[in-house]
Amino acid sequence: MIWGDRHNTMRRLILSIFSALLLFGCPGGLNNPEDFTGGGNIGGSTGRTVEAVFEESCGIAGCHAPPAPAAGLDLVSADVASRTVGVSSSNPDCASDITVVPGDPDESYMLRKILNDPGICGGQMPVLTILDAEDTDVVRQWIMSLAAAPGMINEGPDGGI
């Protein structure tokens, strides 16, 4: 019985030390948080990346995810900017709408569809849910950040909403 009491005492001591470290430990900090948050792709106060927003909201089956993304627009695979920036909508009725206008979220067809702007060509996106204000701000900030990235204009045929 002496061994059992001693063992339980040691377990409690170790657990207490571990708990104290968790409660009072230094949280630390990062000198370069952009290396972990996607750099210019952060938005709002959440630190979420546009890639995370697209994957969770647009990357569900039957929407804008491989292997057969809706409207030919893959928003989930790497380098989404190459498929959206400067690219006209694939919908013939909306061909004059540019999916993402670098630095100009208000003129970007993508954000106008998210916000369901009056007179928008086509319906609101995403279809099954509405992006909350924070996720919408992530997309807005991402589009704004693209103004600082010259050469992002893509005239490719694979884009559009």
Sequence and secondary structure as in RCSB ss.txt:
>XXXX:A:sequence
MIWGDRHNTMRRLILSIFSALLLFGCPGGLNNPEDFTGGGNIGGSTGRTVEAVFEESCGIAGCHAPPAPAAGLDL
VSADVASRTVGVSSSNPDCASDITVVPGDPDESYMLRKILNDPGICGGQMPVLTILDAEDTDVVRQWIMSLAAAP
GMINEGPDGGI
>XXXX:A:secstr
 HHHHHHHHHHHHHHHHHHHHHHHS     S THHHHTGGGB TTT  BHHHHHHHHT STTSS TTS GGG  S
SSS THHHHBT B SSGGGTT BSB TT GGG HHHHHHHT TT SS  SSSSS   HHHHHHHHHHHHHGGGST
T     TT   
